[in-house]
Structure formats: structure tokens, C-alpha cells
Amino acid sequence: MFVAASTACFANLPLAAALERLVELEFTKVEIVVREDGNQLRPSEVLHDLESAVQACRETHRLKPVAYTVDIRADDELYYQQFAACCKLAKATKVVSITVPAAELGTPFNAEIERLRELVRIGAMDGVLVSVKTETGRITQDPDTAVVLCSNVKTLGLTLDPSHYVCGPHGGASFDQVIPHVYHVQLRDTSKEQIQVRVGQGQVEYSRLIAQLNRVQYNRALSVEISAMHGVDHPAEIRKMRLLLESLM
């Protein structure tokens, strides 16, 4: 298990600038966000010019890419083409973990199963492990449903963002059942009222979470994903989370 940081921490910056900021904060490993409506790398760009995307993700200022989060806005066949390109990007940069968002609430369950099966099939061709994020407003907002997804889609995993189980409809109840299915972890501090609060002021039980992950022999990233908050020293919060996580491992 090791600590990383997501380029989503500096979502307003271009990719190169976000990577530079994370180096300044003394991270050595990075999760790169590939989002169509973002300011960094877009799935459409990866499909259009894979070579340039690979180069951009290799020029990481000594940061080692360890995961990708991919959010595609295309439809039908183009959606799968863009995802396949992102899998080739992952393979070229020696990354095995790709996170995708789950379908929104109200999506037919069988349709989501079929989508995820196709993503897993595509990922397997390039040695990529696909996981869906646990997130409020999506099918995975209920931990039992998230586990059922994994049961129905062979080799599918979960990207655990415990904030959405602390703050939201789940109300801080136990989500122990998802732990055996976790492929990736994204972290910030959270209260029952706010999805993000200053580090140390929330209710995420980091030591317990790390102990649970150790018990299932989780050996991948704990990725810091902290957005800027008004009146708060943003880089200091990111650094504080890194130091906290490192102290617990």
C-alpha cells in the first residue's frame, strides 16, 4: 500500500502544471484524471492522438503514474473506442488500474451490467483492471448494490471513496462489505454534513480503513483527492493528508 495524489487536486490547472504542483508537495506517485469536461487530458484527445497522450503522461516530473480515472461523455460505439484508447494509454505507461463512474441512479441495472462487462472485456485486452467509483447519485451509492455489481461482472472492482458513504444517503453506516472488492482508493476528509472538510475535522476513520485493506492484502494506492476550499490553504491540506496517511502505514 502506498500514498499517491490525483491530478484532480488541481483540476483547474493543465496537466503539466498539476503534476508540477504535486511534485512540490513531495508526492512520488500520481493518479491521472482523463475527463472530457476537464482542463487536463480528455478521452477524445487520447483517441485522436494516443502518442501525444502517452508522452504527456510520461513527462511527469519524476512522478510515477499508478492509476487513471476516466470520465467519457461520448455515446455508443465512440464511448467504447475512447475507453479502449485510454486502456492503451494505461498499458503504455505501465498502469493497470482505471476507474470509471457508475451509471446514474435510475439507469436499468441490466444495462449497467452490460456496459461494465464490455469495459472489463476491453480492459482485459491490455491488462487493465476496471473499477467503478462508489459515489452518491450513482448506482454504487449503496454498498450492497456496489457488491452486487462486482458479483455480476467478473473481475470488476470498486474504487472506494468513503466520503460518499460518510456524507450522503448511507449516513455513515458500515460499508465493510465493499472492502474485499476494492481495487483503488480515493481520499479526503468528510463530515456527515459536508463531502469535504479540513483534514482532521471529519469522520473518515483512516486507521480502521487501512487495517481493513491490509486484511484483504490490498497493495495499491491510497490516492489523495482534495479540492480547493474557500479560505483554506489548499496545498497545506494536501500535504497534511499525505503525512497523515504515511504515518498510518
N, C-alpha and C positions, 0 to 999 in steps of 0.2 A: 504494500500500500504506500502511496506517495502523494504529495501535495502538488497540485497544478493550479493554473488560473485560466479562466476563459477570456477570450478577447471581447466577450460581451460586457466585461467590466468597463471597457472603454468603447462602447458601441457607437458613440458619436464620432470616433476617430477612424481614419483609414487604417487598413490592416497593419501596414508597416509602423505607423505611429503607435498603435495599440500594443504591438509587440515590444516596441522600444520602452514604453511605459512599464510593462511587466518586467522587463529586464532590470529597470531601475529599482523595482520593488523586490529584486533578488529572487524571482522565480526562475526555475530551470526547466519547467515543463509547461506546455500550453495546450489548451483546448481551443480550436479554431472554429469560429462560427461562420457558416455559409448560409446566408439568408438573403432571399430575393429583395426584401424591402430594407436591407441594411446598408451600412456605409463601408463595409469591408469587402468580402468576397461573395459573389452571387452564384447560385446554381446555374443560371443561364450563361454566365461567363465561363464557368468550368466546362460546360458542354461545348461552348463556342471555341474556346482556346485552352484545351487541357494543359498544354505545355507551359503556357504562361502562368496558369494557376499553380501548377506543380512548383515552378520556380519561385513564385511568391510565398508558398508555404515552406520552401526550403530556406529562404532568406529570413530566418527567424531570430537573428541576433543571439545565437547560441542557445535559444530555447528549443527544446525537443517537443515536436508535436506528438501528443498522446491520444487525442480524440478529436472528432469533428461533431458539431451539431449542425444539422442540415434542415432548412425550412424552405420547401419548394412551393411555389404558388401556381405552377403550370397545371394543366388538366390532361387527363387521358394519357396517350402514349408519350407525349412530351414530358410528362411528370416522371415516368419511369426512365426515359432517356437521360434526363438531368440527374436522377439518382444514380444511374449506372456510371455516369461520368464522375460523380462525387466518390463512388467506390473505387474507381481507377485512380483518382487523386489520393485517396487513403492508401491504396496499395503502393503507389509510387513514393509516398512519404513514410512508409512502414508503420502505418496506423491501422489498428484492427477494430476500433470502436467508432460507430456512427450512431448518433442519437437523432430520432425523428419525433415530431409531435404526434400524439394520438389524435384520432378524429374527434371533432367537437361532439358534445352531448347531443343526442337526438339522431346521430348517424346510425343507420341499421347495423346491428352487431355483426351480422354475417358479411356485410360489405367491408367492414373494417378488418375482419379476419382475412378476407381475400386480399385486401391491399397489403396487409402485413406479410402474408405468405409470399406474395410476389417480391416485396422488398427483401425479405430474407433470402429468397432464391437468387436474386440479383447479387446481393452482397456476398453470398457463398462463392460465387464465381471468382471473386477477387480476395477471398479470405477475410471478409469483413463480418463482424458481429453487429447485428442491428438491435437497437433497444429503443423503446418508446418511453417518453418522459412522463413521470407522474405529475399531473397538472390540473388545477382547478378549471372547470368549464369544459373538460375533455373526458373521454371515456375512462381514463385512468385516475380520475379524481377519487374514485372509490377503490381502496386497495384490494378488496376481494375481486372486483372486476378486472383490475390490472393482472392479478394472478391467473384469472380465467383466460385472459388473452394469451399469456405465456403457455398455458396448458393446451391451447388450441393451435398454437403456431410453433412448431418445433424449432428450437434454438433461438427463439426470440427472447430478449432480455428486457430489463427495465432500467431506465436512468432515474435513479431516486433523487428527487428534490423534496426533502422532508418539509420544506416551508409550506408546501401546498397541503400537507396533512396536518400541520400545526394550525395554520390560518386558513379557514375555509369551511366547507360543509362537514369535513371529517372532524373538525373541532378538537384536534389534539389527541384523539383516541389512538389506541395502539395500531401500528401498521407493521408489526413484526412479520406478518405473513409474506410480505414482499421481499424480505431480505435475501432468501435463497435465490431469487431471480435477478438480483442486481448485477448489471454489467458496468455501470458508471454512476458517479455521484456528483451532484452539483449543490453547493452550499452557500448560504448566507445566514444571518441570524433573523429570527422571526418571533413575533408575539401572536396571540390568538386574534388580535385586532388588526395588525399590520403585517403585510407579507415581508417587509424588510425593516429592521430596526438596527441600531448601532450594535456592534459586536459586544456580547456580554449582557445585553439588556433584553434578550429574547428567551425563548423556551426550547430551543433546539438542544437536545442532550447529546453533545458531540462525543463525550467519552463512552456513553452507552452505545451509540451508533457504531463507533469504531470497534468496540468489543463484539458487537453482533456481527459485523462484517468479518472480523478476524475468525469468528467461529465457523463461518462458511468458507474460509480461506480466500476471501476477496483480496486480490493482489493488484488492483488497478488504481485509478486516480480518485482523489478527493479534490474536486475542481471548485475553486473559489469563484463565485459569480455574484459580485456585489455592484449594484448600480449606484450612481451618484445620488446623494440626498441633500436637500437644501440646508445650508448652514453647517454641514458636516465635512470634515477633512476626508475626502474620498480616498486618496492614496493611503492615508493613515489607517483607514478601516480595512482596506485590502491587506495591508501589511500585518495588521493586528490579527486578522483571520489566519494568515499564513503561519504566524508564530504560534498561535493557539493550536492549530491542527498539528504542527510539527512537534509541539510539546506533548501531545497526547499519544504519539505513535512510538 
